[in-house]
Amino acid sequence: MKNSWFRLLVTTIALLTWCASYLSAVPALHTSGNLLLDSNGNIVALRGFALVSAEASGKPQYIYRGKMGLDAAKAMIDDIKWNYRANVVRIPIDPETISGHPIGVKGWFTDSVSYWNNYLKPIVSYIIQQNLYVILDFHLVGPFDDNTKDKIIAFWKFITDQKIWNNHRQILFEIYSGPSWWGTDNIPGDVSDYGTAGSMYANLRNQVNQPVVDFIRNTAKCNNIIIAGAPVWDQIAVHALDYPLAGGNIMYALHLYPNQTDYVRMYRRSDYNPACMSTFVPTIATEWGLQTFDNSDLPQDYCGGANYYMMSPTSSWGTDVLAWMETGGIHWLACTFDAYQVYCGPRIFRNSNFLLADSNTNYFGNLAKTGMLKNSDLIPDGVTDNYQSVSSFIINNNQISSPTGALLKNWQIVDLLGQTILSVETPTTLLDISNLNSGCYFLRARTDTKIISQKFIKY
């Protein structure tokens, strides 16, 4: 009898340990055709926010929700996960000192070791702990030339030499964000010509992107998802169809802002692209957003001027672009999650009182939130729309009771393969699970205003 109880105890502990480890890790990602898949073959849609740079958000001067420095960065990440239901966060790494930055961004190459230890590593580690995907964005915005490749490889060599994020299931590498043109930011007038733009894309591909991919794949031996940019600040991405990168697990970046759409039209025009680019290759808008005149009273930031490229005279631009991305299967990150006014925007807040409420979130912030909630497949434990914790379900081996006896509807139990095992639409306070097989499951249910989710084990 003692041996039987001991074996049962050992088996239970092993099951609990296995389930805990399985449920705590997000699935590894890989590309297949134009799709992004997890390790179970399920289609994954990335939806999230770009933060301010790792250095800016980690400095003691940065304040958010009454917290400072790294604690402020963690508070932003918590809100992105719990309030917006995002599954990915993008972390820009500014390479050089930014002149005139209000809190003094010195850049990666000033002291890469300190940058790594004080900002990048702790922030990314926290995102990983929150079971979110992370895009490392080497934010070398501007012209590309013969020296650009060396700078980019130097950065990725440092990252891959640390070993901790190599082949990590949650880390994606955006190798170079915002390339403009060969040797200049002065884009020629004939860029709208398909052949001219294609030649420049091929130049970027051959001189910069492919050598960097080769370094990551062949020298560093990393198979992380790689995100590759395009000329004209990631606007003319359609030429990835003509000049694809070798190396596998590649996504192609696109940036979308209202007053840069002269270039983006090439991405959508039928004579240049009979079917949407994302029909053929995995496509991700690592930046998209707009600033409408309802929040134009925000002070001008250090980037200069009114940021004309992100100003939209009508709000319909945002809804149109969001619908276009969703219809086309384009992954996206809204830019920028920054209430403190230290980055280029566009911002999701009307002002910097750091309150996540509809009264403070501007049109773009609400639009991004709507898009993320629509695509949220698995809501984290205890999430509610008003950012308050809720009581746990009461679970025994035969039935599940709702928290505090609340009447819930749309009950759903999903297994670890993402298959729906049990679904009950009728409002009830109890769910019968007596016929459920032993194993680990996800449980979800709704009130009229809240979604509640919990992991559980059936013995």
Contacts in CASP RR format, 6 or more apart in sequence:
PFRMAT RR
TARGET T0000
AUTHOR 0000-0000-0000
METHOD contacts of the structure
MODEL  1
MKNSWFRLLVTTIALLTWCASYLSAVPALHTSGNLLLDSNGNIVALRGFA
LVSAEASGKPQYIYRGKMGLDAAKAMIDDIKWNYRANVVRIPIDPETISG
HPIGVKGWFTDSVSYWNNYLKPIVSYIIQQNLYVILDFHLVGPFDDNTKD
KIIAFWKFITDQKIWNNHRQILFEIYSGPSWWGTDNIPGDVSDYGTAGSM
YANLRNQVNQPVVDFIRNTAKCNNIIIAGAPVWDQIAVHALDYPLAGGNI
MYALHLYPNQTDYVRMYRRSDYNPACMSTFVPTIATEWGLQTFDNSDLPQ
DYCGGANYYMMSPTSSWGTDVLAWMETGGIHWLACTFDAYQVYCGPRIFR
NSNFLLADSNTNYFGNLAKTGMLKNSDLIPDGVTDNYQSVSSFIINNNQI
SSPTGALLKNWQIVDLLGQTILSVETPTTLLDISNLNSGCYFLRARTDTK
IISQKFIKY
12 459 0 8 1.000
15 439 0 8 1.000
15 457 0 8 1.000
15 459 0 8 1.000
16 457 0 8 1.000
19 439 0 8 1.000
19 440 0 8 1.000
19 455 0 8 1.000
19 457 0 8 1.000
22 416 0 8 1.000
22 440 0 8 1.000
23 416 0 8 1.000
23 440 0 8 1.000
23 455 0 8 1.000
24 131 0 8 1.000
25 131 0 8 1.000
25 169 0 8 1.000
26 87 0 8 1.000
26 131 0 8 1.000
26 132 0 8 1.000
26 133 0 8 1.000
26 169 0 8 1.000
26 170 0 8 1.000
27 38 0 8 1.000
27 39 0 8 1.000
27 40 0 8 1.000
27 42 0 8 1.000
27 44 0 8 1.000
27 169 0 8 1.000
28 38 0 8 1.000
28 39 0 8 1.000
28 169 0 8 1.000
29 36 0 8 1.000
29 37 0 8 1.000
29 38 0 8 1.000
29 44 0 8 1.000
29 133 0 8 1.000
29 169 0 8 1.000
29 172 0 8 1.000
29 225 0 8 1.000
30 36 0 8 1.000
30 37 0 8 1.000
30 39 0 8 1.000
30 225 0 8 1.000
30 249 0 8 1.000
31 37 0 8 1.000
31 225 0 8 1.000
31 248 0 8 1.000
31 249 0 8 1.000
31 250 0 8 1.000
31 251 0 8 1.000
31 282 0 8 1.000
33 280 0 8 1.000
33 281 0 8 1.000
33 282 0 8 1.000
34 278 0 8 1.000
34 279 0 8 1.000
34 280 0 8 1.000
34 281 0 8 1.000
34 282 0 8 1.000
34 283 0 8 1.000
35 43 0 8 1.000
35 282 0 8 1.000
36 43 0 8 1.000
36 44 0 8 1.000
36 45 0 8 1.000
36 46 0 8 1.000
36 225 0 8 1.000
36 251 0 8 1.000
36 282 0 8 1.000
36 331 0 8 1.000
37 43 0 8 1.000
37 44 0 8 1.000
38 44 0 8 1.000
39 169 0 8 1.000
40 417 0 8 1.000
40 418 0 8 1.000
42 418 0 8 1.000
44 87 0 8 1.000
45 329 0 8 1.000
45 331 0 8 1.000
45 375 0 8 1.000
46 87 0 8 1.000
46 88 0 8 1.000
46 133 0 8 1.000
46 284 0 8 1.000
46 331 0 8 1.000
46 332 0 8 1.000
46 333 0 8 1.000
47 86 0 8 1.000
47 87 0 8 1.000
47 88 0 8 1.000
47 331 0 8 1.000
47 332 0 8 1.000
47 333 0 8 1.000
47 371 0 8 1.000
47 372 0 8 1.000
47 375 0 8 1.000
47 376 0 8 1.000
48 80 0 8 1.000
48 84 0 8 1.000
48 86 0 8 1.000
48 87 0 8 1.000
48 88 0 8 1.000
48 89 0 8 1.000
48 90 0 8 1.000
48 332 0 8 1.000
48 333 0 8 1.000
48 334 0 8 1.000
48 368 0 8 1.000
48 372 0 8 1.000
49 80 0 8 1.000
49 84 0 8 1.000
49 86 0 8 1.000
49 89 0 8 1.000
49 90 0 8 1.000
49 333 0 8 1.000
49 334 0 8 1.000
49 335 0 8 1.000
49 336 0 8 1.000
49 337 0 8 1.000
49 348 0 8 1.000
49 368 0 8 1.000
50 89 0 8 1.000
50 90 0 8 1.000
50 92 0 8 1.000
50 137 0 8 1.000
50 286 0 8 1.000
50 287 0 8 1.000
50 333 0 8 1.000
50 334 0 8 1.000
50 335 0 8 1.000
50 336 0 8 1.000
50 337 0 8 1.000
51 57 0 8 1.000
51 73 0 8 1.000
51 76 0 8 1.000
51 77 0 8 1.000
51 89 0 8 1.000
51 90 0 8 1.000
51 91 0 8 1.000
51 92 0 8 1.000
51 336 0 8 1.000
51 337 0 8 1.000
51 338 0 8 1.000
52 62 0 8 1.000
52 92 0 8 1.000
52 336 0 8 1.000
52 337 0 8 1.000
52 338 0 8 1.000
52 340 0 8 1.000
52 342 0 8 1.000
52 343 0 8 1.000
53 91 0 8 1.000
53 92 0 8 1.000
53 93 0 8 1.000
53 94 0 8 1.000
53 105 0 8 1.000
53 139 0 8 1.000
53 343 0 8 1.000
54 91 0 8 1.000
54 92 0 8 1.000
54 93 0 8 1.000
54 115 0 8 1.000
54 119 0 8 1.000
54 120 0 8 1.000
54 123 0 8 1.000
54 124 0 8 1.000
55 93 0 8 1.000
55 94 0 8 1.000
55 105 0 8 1.000
55 106 0 8 1.000
55 107 0 8 1.000
55 115 0 8 1.000
55 119 0 8 1.000
56 62 0 8 1.000
56 94 0 8 1.000
56 101 0 8 1.000
56 103 0 8 1.000
56 105 0 8 1.000
56 342 0 8 1.000
56 343 0 8 1.000
57 69 0 8 1.000
57 72 0 8 1.000
57 73 0 8 1.000
57 76 0 8 1.000
57 119 0 8 1.000
57 123 0 8 1.000
57 338 0 8 1.000
58 69 0 8 1.000
58 70 0 8 1.000
58 72 0 8 1.000
58 73 0 8 1.000
58 118 0 8 1.000
58 119 0 8 1.000
58 123 0 8 1.000
59 69 0 8 1.000
59 103 0 8 1.000
59 104 0 8 1.000
59 119 0 8 1.000
60 68 0 8 1.000
60 69 0 8 1.000
61 68 0 8 1.000
61 69 0 8 1.000
61 103 0 8 1.000
62 68 0 8 1.000
62 69 0 8 1.000
62 72 0 8 1.000
62 73 0 8 1.000
62 103 0 8 1.000
62 340 0 8 1.000
62 342 0 8 1.000
63 69 0 8 1.000
63 72 0 8 1.000
63 340 0 8 1.000
63 354 0 8 1.000
64 72 0 8 1.000
64 73 0 8 1.000
64 75 0 8 1.000
64 76 0 8 1.000
64 339 0 8 1.000
64 340 0 8 1.000
64 354 0 8 1.000
65 72 0 8 1.000
65 75 0 8 1.000
65 79 0 8 1.000
65 354 0 8 1.000
66 72 0 8 1.000
66 75 0 8 1.000
66 354 0 8 1.000
67 74 0 8 1.000
67 75 0 8 1.000
70 119 0 8 1.000
70 122 0 8 1.000
70 123 0 8 1.000
70 126 0 8 1.000
73 123 0 8 1.000
73 126 0 8 1.000
74 123 0 8 1.000
74 126 0 8 1.000
76 337 0 8 1.000
77 89 0 8 1.000
77 123 0 8 1.000
77 126 0 8 1.000
77 127 0 8 1.000
77 130 0 8 1.000
77 132 0 8 1.000
78 130 0 8 1.000
79 356 0 8 1.000
79 387 0 8 1.000
80 86 0 8 1.000
80 89 0 8 1.000
80 132 0 8 1.000
80 337 0 8 1.000
81 130 0 8 1.000
81 132 0 8 1.000
81 380 0 8 1.000
82 380 0 8 1.000
82 383 0 8 1.000
82 387 0 8 1.000
83 356 0 8 1.000
83 369 0 8 1.000
83 387 0 8 1.000
84 368 0 8 1.000
84 369 0 8 1.000
84 372 0 8 1.000
84 373 0 8 1.000
85 372 0 8 1.000
85 373 0 8 1.000
85 376 0 8 1.000
85 379 0 8 1.000
85 380 0 8 1.000
85 383 0 8 1.000
86 132 0 8 1.000
86 372 0 8 1.000
87 132 0 8 1.000
87 133 0 8 1.000
87 376 0 8 1.000
88 132 0 8 1.000
88 133 0 8 1.000
88 134 0 8 1.000
88 135 0 8 1.000
88 172 0 8 1.000
88 333 0 8 1.000
89 127 0 8 1.000
89 132 0 8 1.000
89 133 0 8 1.000
89 134 0 8 1.000
89 135 0 8 1.000
90 134 0 8 1.000
90 135 0 8 1.000
90 137 0 8 1.000
90 174 0 8 1.000
90 286 0 8 1.000
90 333 0 8 1.000
90 335 0 8 1.000
91 120 0 8 1.000
91 123 0 8 1.000
91 124 0 8 1.000
91 127 0 8 1.000
91 134 0 8 1.000
91 135 0 8 1.000
91 136 0 8 1.000
91 137 0 8 1.000
92 137 0 8 1.000
92 139 0 8 1.000
92 177 0 8 1.000
93 107 0 8 1.000
93 108 0 8 1.000
93 115 0 8 1.000
93 120 0 8 1.000
93 136 0 8 1.000
93 137 0 8 1.000
93 138 0 8 1.000
93 139 0 8 1.000
93 155 0 8 1.000
94 105 0 8 1.000
94 107 0 8 1.000
94 108 0 8 1.000
94 139 0 8 1.000
95 107 0 8 1.000
95 108 0 8 1.000
95 109 0 8 1.000
95 138 0 8 1.000
95 139 0 8 1.000
95 140 0 8 1.000
95 151 0 8 1.000
95 155 0 8 1.000
96 107 0 8 1.000
96 108 0 8 1.000
96 109 0 8 1.000
96 110 0 8 1.000
97 104 0 8 1.000
97 105 0 8 1.000
97 106 0 8 1.000
97 107 0 8 1.000
97 110 0 8 1.000
98 104 0 8 1.000
98 105 0 8 1.000
98 107 0 8 1.000
98 302 0 8 1.000
100 302 0 8 1.000
101 302 0 8 1.000
101 342 0 8 1.000
102 302 0 8 1.000
102 341 0 8 1.000
102 342 0 8 1.000
103 342 0 8 1.000
107 115 0 8 1.000
108 115 0 8 1.000
108 155 0 8 1.000
109 151 0 8 1.000
112 155 0 8 1.000
112 158 0 8 1.000
116 158 0 8 1.000
116 162 0 8 1.000
121 162 0 8 1.000
124 134 0 8 1.000
124 136 0 8 1.000
124 165 0 8 1.000
124 171 0 8 1.000
127 134 0 8 1.000
127 170 0 8 1.000
128 134 0 8 1.000
128 168 0 8 1.000
128 170 0 8 1.000
128 171 0 8 1.000
131 170 0 8 1.000
131 380 0 8 1.000
132 170 0 8 1.000
133 170 0 8 1.000
133 171 0 8 1.000
133 172 0 8 1.000
134 170 0 8 1.000
134 171 0 8 1.000
134 172 0 8 1.000
135 172 0 8 1.000
135 173 0 8 1.000
135 174 0 8 1.000
135 227 0 8 1.000
135 286 0 8 1.000
135 333 0 8 1.000
136 159 0 8 1.000
136 165 0 8 1.000
136 171 0 8 1.000
136 172 0 8 1.000
136 173 0 8 1.000
136 174 0 8 1.000
137 174 0 8 1.000
137 177 0 8 1.000
137 286 0 8 1.000
138 152 0 8 1.000
138 155 0 8 1.000
138 156 0 8 1.000
138 174 0 8 1.000
138 175 0 8 1.000
138 176 0 8 1.000
138 177 0 8 1.000
139 177 0 8 1.000
139 178 0 8 1.000
140 148 0 8 1.000
140 151 0 8 1.000
140 152 0 8 1.000
140 176 0 8 1.000
140 177 0 8 1.000
140 178 0 8 1.000
140 179 0 8 1.000
141 177 0 8 1.000
141 178 0 8 1.000
141 179 0 8 1.000
141 180 0 8 1.000
141 233 0 8 1.000
142 178 0 8 1.000
142 179 0 8 1.000
142 180 0 8 1.000
142 185 0 8 1.000
142 233 0 8 1.000
143 179 0 8 1.000
143 180 0 8 1.000
143 181 0 8 1.000
143 182 0 8 1.000
143 183 0 8 1.000
143 184 0 8 1.000
143 185 0 8 1.000
144 176 0 8 1.000
144 179 0 8 1.000
144 180 0 8 1.000
144 181 0 8 1.000
144 182 0 8 1.000
144 183 0 8 1.000
144 204 0 8 1.000
144 207 0 8 1.000
144 208 0 8 1.000
145 182 0 8 1.000
145 183 0 8 1.000
146 207 0 8 1.000
148 176 0 8 1.000
148 179 0 8 1.000
148 207 0 8 1.000
148 208 0 8 1.000
149 207 0 8 1.000
149 208 0 8 1.000
149 211 0 8 1.000
149 212 0 8 1.000
152 175 0 8 1.000
152 176 0 8 1.000
152 208 0 8 1.000
152 212 0 8 1.000
153 211 0 8 1.000
153 212 0 8 1.000
153 215 0 8 1.000
156 173 0 8 1.000
156 175 0 8 1.000
156 212 0 8 1.000
156 215 0 8 1.000
156 216 0 8 1.000
156 220 0 8 1.000
157 215 0 8 1.000
157 220 0 8 1.000
159 165 0 8 1.000
159 173 0 8 1.000
160 166 0 8 1.000
160 216 0 8 1.000
160 220 0 8 1.000
160 222 0 8 1.000
165 171 0 8 1.000
165 224 0 8 1.000
166 220 0 8 1.000
166 221 0 8 1.000
166 222 0 8 1.000
166 224 0 8 1.000
167 221 0 8 1.000
167 222 0 8 1.000
167 223 0 8 1.000
167 224 0 8 1.000
168 224 0 8 1.000
171 224 0 8 1.000
172 224 0 8 1.000
172 225 0 8 1.000
172 226 0 8 1.000
172 227 0 8 1.000
172 251 0 8 1.000
173 216 0 8 1.000
173 222 0 8 1.000
173 224 0 8 1.000
173 225 0 8 1.000
173 226 0 8 1.000
173 227 0 8 1.000
174 226 0 8 1.000
174 227 0 8 1.000
174 229 0 8 1.000
174 253 0 8 1.000
174 286 0 8 1.000
175 209 0 8 1.000
175 212 0 8 1.000
175 213 0 8 1.000
175 216 0 8 1.000
175 226 0 8 1.000
175 227 0 8 1.000
175 228 0 8 1.000
175 229 0 8 1.000
176 208 0 8 1.000
176 209 0 8 1.000
176 212 0 8 1.000
176 228 0 8 1.000
176 229 0 8 1.000
177 229 0 8 1.000
177 234 0 8 1.000
177 253 0 8 1.000
177 286 0 8 1.000
177 287 0 8 1.000
178 229 0 8 1.000
178 233 0 8 1.000
178 234 0 8 1.000
178 255 0 8 1.000
179 204 0 8 1.000
179 208 0 8 1.000
179 229 0 8 1.000
179 230 0 8 1.000
179 231 0 8 1.000
179 233 0 8 1.000
179 234 0 8 1.000
180 187 0 8 1.000
180 231 0 8 1.000
180 232 0 8 1.000
180 233 0 8 1.000
181 187 0 8 1.000
181 188 0 8 1.000
181 200 0 8 1.000
181 231 0 8 1.000
181 232 0 8 1.000
182 200 0 8 1.000
182 203 0 8 1.000
182 204 0 8 1.000
187 232 0 8 1.000
188 196 0 8 1.000
190 196 0 8 1.000
191 197 0 8 1.000
191 200 0 8 1.000
191 232 0 8 1.000
191 236 0 8 1.000
191 263 0 8 1.000
192 262 0 8 1.000
192 263 0 8 1.000
192 265 0 8 1.000
192 266 0 8 1.000
194 266 0 8 1.000
194 272 0 8 1.000
197 231 0 8 1.000
197 232 0 8 1.000
197 236 0 8 1.000
197 239 0 8 1.000
197 266 0 8 1.000
198 236 0 8 1.000
198 239 0 8 1.000
198 242 0 8 1.000
198 243 0 8 1.000
200 231 0 8 1.000
200 236 0 8 1.000
201 230 0 8 1.000
201 231 0 8 1.000
201 236 0 8 1.000
201 239 0 8 1.000
201 240 0 8 1.000
201 242 0 8 1.000
201 243 0 8 1.000
202 239 0 8 1.000
202 242 0 8 1.000
202 243 0 8 1.000
204 229 0 8 1.000
204 230 0 8 1.000
204 231 0 8 1.000
205 228 0 8 1.000
205 243 0 8 1.000
205 245 0 8 1.000
206 243 0 8 1.000
209 228 0 8 1.000
209 229 0 8 1.000
209 245 0 8 1.000
210 245 0 8 1.000
210 246 0 8 1.000
213 226 0 8 1.000
213 228 0 8 1.000
213 245 0 8 1.000
213 246 0 8 1.000
213 247 0 8 1.000
213 250 0 8 1.000
214 247 0 8 1.000
216 222 0 8 1.000
216 224 0 8 1.000
216 226 0 8 1.000
217 223 0 8 1.000
217 247 0 8 1.000
217 248 0 8 1.000
223 249 0 8 1.000
224 249 0 8 1.000
225 249 0 8 1.000
225 250 0 8 1.000
225 251 0 8 1.000
226 245 0 8 1.000
226 248 0 8 1.000
226 249 0 8 1.000
226 250 0 8 1.000
226 251 0 8 1.000
227 250 0 8 1.000
227 251 0 8 1.000
227 252 0 8 1.000
227 253 0 8 1.000
227 284 0 8 1.000
227 286 0 8 1.000
228 240 0 8 1.000
228 245 0 8 1.000
228 250 0 8 1.000
228 251 0 8 1.000
228 252 0 8 1.000
228 253 0 8 1.000
229 237 0 8 1.000
229 252 0 8 1.000
229 253 0 8 1.000
230 236 0 8 1.000
230 237 0 8 1.000
230 239 0 8 1.000
230 240 0 8 1.000
230 252 0 8 1.000
230 253 0 8 1.000
230 254 0 8 1.000
232 260 0 8 1.000
232 263 0 8 1.000
233 255 0 8 1.000
233 260 0 8 1.000
234 253 0 8 1.000
234 254 0 8 1.000
234 255 0 8 1.000
234 286 0 8 1.000
234 287 0 8 1.000
235 254 0 8 1.000
235 255 0 8 1.000
235 260 0 8 1.000
235 263 0 8 1.000
235 264 0 8 1.000
235 267 0 8 1.000
236 263 0 8 1.000
236 266 0 8 1.000
236 267 0 8 1.000
237 252 0 8 1.000
237 253 0 8 1.000
237 254 0 8 1.000
237 267 0 8 1.000
237 277 0 8 1.000
237 283 0 8 1.000
238 266 0 8 1.000
238 267 0 8 1.000
238 272 0 8 1.000
238 273 0 8 1.000
238 277 0 8 1.000
240 252 0 8 1.000
240 277 0 8 1.000
240 281 0 8 1.000
241 273 0 8 1.000
241 277 0 8 1.000
241 280 0 8 1.000
241 281 0 8 1.000
244 250 0 8 1.000
244 281 0 8 1.000
250 281 0 8 1.000
250 282 0 8 1.000
251 281 0 8 1.000
251 282 0 8 1.000
251 283 0 8 1.000
251 284 0 8 1.000
251 331 0 8 1.000
252 277 0 8 1.000
252 281 0 8 1.000
252 282 0 8 1.000
252 283 0 8 1.000
252 284 0 8 1.000
253 284 0 8 1.000
253 285 0 8 1.000
253 286 0 8 1.000
254 264 0 8 1.000
254 267 0 8 1.000
254 283 0 8 1.000
254 284 0 8 1.000
254 285 0 8 1.000
254 286 0 8 1.000
254 330 0 8 1.000
255 285 0 8 1.000
255 286 0 8 1.000
255 287 0 8 1.000
255 288 0 8 1.000
256 264 0 8 1.000
256 285 0 8 1.000
256 287 0 8 1.000
256 288 0 8 1.000
256 289 0 8 1.000
256 321 0 8 1.000
256 325 0 8 1.000
257 287 0 8 1.000
257 288 0 8 1.000
257 289 0 8 1.000
257 290 0 8 1.000
257 309 0 8 1.000
257 310 0 8 1.000
257 346 0 8 1.000
258 289 0 8 1.000
258 290 0 8 1.000
258 309 0 8 1.000
258 310 0 8 1.000
258 311 0 8 1.000
258 312 0 8 1.000
258 313 0 8 1.000
258 317 0 8 1.000
258 318 0 8 1.000
259 308 0 8 1.000
259 309 0 8 1.000
259 310 0 8 1.000
259 311 0 8 1.000
260 309 0 8 1.000
266 272 0 8 1.000
266 273 0 8 1.000
267 273 0 8 1.000
267 277 0 8 1.000
268 276 0 8 1.000
268 324 0 8 1.000
276 328 0 8 1.000
277 283 0 8 1.000
278 328 0 8 1.000
278 329 0 8 1.000
278 330 0 8 1.000
279 328 0 8 1.000
282 331 0 8 1.000
283 329 0 8 1.000
283 330 0 8 1.000
283 331 0 8 1.000
284 330 0 8 1.000
284 331 0 8 1.000
284 332 0 8 1.000
284 333 0 8 1.000
285 325 0 8 1.000
285 330 0 8 1.000
285 331 0 8 1.000
285 332 0 8 1.000
285 333 0 8 1.000
286 333 0 8 1.000
286 335 0 8 1.000
287 333 0 8 1.000
287 335 0 8 1.000
288 321 0 8 1.000
288 325 0 8 1.000
288 332 0 8 1.000
288 333 0 8 1.000
288 334 0 8 1.000
288 335 0 8 1.000
289 310 0 8 1.000
289 318 0 8 1.000
289 321 0 8 1.000
289 334 0 8 1.000
289 335 0 8 1.000
289 346 0 8 1.000
289 364 0 8 1.000
289 368 0 8 1.000
290 310 0 8 1.000
290 311 0 8 1.000
290 312 0 8 1.000
290 317 0 8 1.000
290 318 0 8 1.000
290 346 0 8 1.000
290 364 0 8 1.000
291 298 0 8 1.000
291 307 0 8 1.000
291 310 0 8 1.000
291 311 0 8 1.000
291 312 0 8 1.000
291 345 0 8 1.000
291 346 0 8 1.000
291 347 0 8 1.000
291 364 0 8 1.000
292 311 0 8 1.000
292 312 0 8 1.000
292 315 0 8 1.000
292 362 0 8 1.000
292 363 0 8 1.000
292 364 0 8 1.000
293 311 0 8 1.000
293 313 0 8 1.000
294 350 0 8 1.000
294 362 0 8 1.000
294 363 0 8 1.000
295 347 0 8 1.000
295 349 0 8 1.000
295 350 0 8 1.000
295 362 0 8 1.000
295 363 0 8 1.000
296 306 0 8 1.000
296 311 0 8 1.000
298 341 0 8 1.000
298 347 0 8 1.000
298 350 0 8 1.000
298 351 0 8 1.000
299 341 0 8 1.000
300 306 0 8 1.000
300 307 0 8 1.000
301 307 0 8 1.000
301 341 0 8 1.000
301 342 0 8 1.000
301 343 0 8 1.000
301 344 0 8 1.000
301 345 0 8 1.000
302 342 0 8 1.000
303 344 0 8 1.000
307 344 0 8 1.000
307 345 0 8 1.000
307 346 0 8 1.000
310 345 0 8 1.000
310 346 0 8 1.000
312 318 0 8 1.000
315 363 0 8 1.000
318 364 0 8 1.000
318 367 0 8 1.000
319 367 0 8 1.000
322 367 0 8 1.000
322 371 0 8 1.000
324 330 0 8 1.000
325 332 0 8 1.000
326 371 0 8 1.000
326 374 0 8 1.000
326 375 0 8 1.000
334 348 0 8 1.000
334 364 0 8 1.000
334 365 0 8 1.000
334 368 0 8 1.000
335 345 0 8 1.000
335 346 0 8 1.000
336 343 0 8 1.000
336 344 0 8 1.000
336 345 0 8 1.000
336 346 0 8 1.000
336 347 0 8 1.000
336 348 0 8 1.000
337 348 0 8 1.000
338 345 0 8 1.000
338 347 0 8 1.000
339 347 0 8 1.000
339 348 0 8 1.000
339 349 0 8 1.000
339 352 0 8 1.000
339 353 0 8 1.000
339 354 0 8 1.000
340 352 0 8 1.000
341 347 0 8 1.000
341 352 0 8 1.000
346 364 0 8 1.000
347 362 0 8 1.000
347 364 0 8 1.000
348 361 0 8 1.000
348 362 0 8 1.000
348 364 0 8 1.000
348 365 0 8 1.000
348 368 0 8 1.000
349 360 0 8 1.000
349 361 0 8 1.000
349 362 0 8 1.000
349 365 0 8 1.000
350 360 0 8 1.000
350 361 0 8 1.000
350 362 0 8 1.000
351 360 0 8 1.000
353 360 0 8 1.000
356 387 0 8 1.000
358 366 0 8 1.000
361 369 0 8 1.000
378 414 0 8 1.000
378 442 0 8 1.000
378 444 0 8 1.000
378 453 0 8 1.000
379 444 0 8 1.000
379 451 0 8 1.000
379 452 0 8 1.000
379 453 0 8 1.000
380 453 0 8 1.000
381 453 0 8 1.000
381 454 0 8 1.000
381 455 0 8 1.000
382 389 0 8 1.000
382 390 0 8 1.000
382 452 0 8 1.000
382 453 0 8 1.000
382 454 0 8 1.000
383 451 0 8 1.000
383 452 0 8 1.000
383 453 0 8 1.000
384 390 0 8 1.000
384 449 0 8 1.000
384 450 0 8 1.000
384 451 0 8 1.000
384 452 0 8 1.000
385 449 0 8 1.000
385 450 0 8 1.000
385 451 0 8 1.000
386 449 0 8 1.000
386 450 0 8 1.000
390 403 0 8 1.000
390 450 0 8 1.000
390 452 0 8 1.000
391 403 0 8 1.000
391 404 0 8 1.000
392 403 0 8 1.000
392 454 0 8 1.000
393 400 0 8 1.000
393 401 0 8 1.000
393 402 0 8 1.000
393 403 0 8 1.000
393 443 0 8 1.000
393 452 0 8 1.000
393 454 0 8 1.000
393 456 0 8 1.000
394 400 0 8 1.000
394 401 0 8 1.000
394 402 0 8 1.000
394 403 0 8 1.000
395 401 0 8 1.000
395 454 0 8 1.000
395 456 0 8 1.000
397 433 0 8 1.000
397 434 0 8 1.000
397 458 0 8 1.000
397 459 0 8 1.000
398 432 0 8 1.000
398 433 0 8 1.000
398 434 0 8 1.000
399 430 0 8 1.000
399 431 0 8 1.000
399 432 0 8 1.000
399 433 0 8 1.000
399 434 0 8 1.000
400 430 0 8 1.000
400 431 0 8 1.000
400 433 0 8 1.000
400 443 0 8 1.000
400 456 0 8 1.000
401 429 0 8 1.000
401 430 0 8 1.000
402 408 0 8 1.000
402 428 0 8 1.000
402 429 0 8 1.000
402 430 0 8 1.000
402 445 0 8 1.000
403 452 0 8 1.000
405 429 0 8 1.000
406 429 0 8 1.000
406 447 0 8 1.000
407 427 0 8 1.000
407 428 0 8 1.000
407 429 0 8 1.000
407 447 0 8 1.000
408 427 0 8 1.000
408 428 0 8 1.000
408 429 0 8 1.000
408 445 0 8 1.000
408 446 0 8 1.000
408 447 0 8 1.000
408 452 0 8 1.000
409 425 0 8 1.000
409 426 0 8 1.000
409 427 0 8 1.000
409 428 0 8 1.000
409 445 0 8 1.000
409 446 0 8 1.000
409 447 0 8 1.000
410 423 0 8 1.000
410 424 0 8 1.000
410 425 0 8 1.000
410 444 0 8 1.000
410 445 0 8 1.000
410 446 0 8 1.000
411 422 0 8 1.000
411 423 0 8 1.000
411 424 0 8 1.000
411 425 0 8 1.000
411 428 0 8 1.000
411 431 0 8 1.000
411 443 0 8 1.000
411 444 0 8 1.000
411 445 0 8 1.000
412 420 0 8 1.000
412 422 0 8 1.000
412 423 0 8 1.000
412 424 0 8 1.000
412 443 0 8 1.000
412 444 0 8 1.000
412 445 0 8 1.000
413 420 0 8 1.000
413 421 0 8 1.000
413 422 0 8 1.000
413 423 0 8 1.000
413 431 0 8 1.000
413 433 0 8 1.000
413 436 0 8 1.000
413 441 0 8 1.000
413 442 0 8 1.000
413 443 0 8 1.000
414 420 0 8 1.000
414 421 0 8 1.000
414 441 0 8 1.000
414 442 0 8 1.000
414 444 0 8 1.000
415 421 0 8 1.000
415 439 0 8 1.000
415 440 0 8 1.000
415 441 0 8 1.000
415 442 0 8 1.000
416 440 0 8 1.000
416 441 0 8 1.000
418 442 0 8 1.000
421 436 0 8 1.000
421 441 0 8 1.000
422 431 0 8 1.000
422 433 0 8 1.000
422 436 0 8 1.000
424 431 0 8 1.000
431 445 0 8 1.000
433 458 0 8 1.000
436 458 0 8 1.000
437 458 0 8 1.000
438 458 0 8 1.000
438 459 0 8 1.000
439 457 0 8 1.000
439 458 0 8 1.000
439 459 0 8 1.000
440 455 0 8 1.000
440 456 0 8 1.000
440 457 0 8 1.000
441 455 0 8 1.000
441 456 0 8 1.000
441 457 0 8 1.000
441 458 0 8 1.000
442 453 0 8 1.000
442 454 0 8 1.000
442 455 0 8 1.000
443 453 0 8 1.000
443 454 0 8 1.000
443 455 0 8 1.000
443 456 0 8 1.000
444 451 0 8 1.000
444 452 0 8 1.000
444 453 0 8 1.000
445 451 0 8 1.000
445 452 0 8 1.000
446 452 0 8 1.000
END
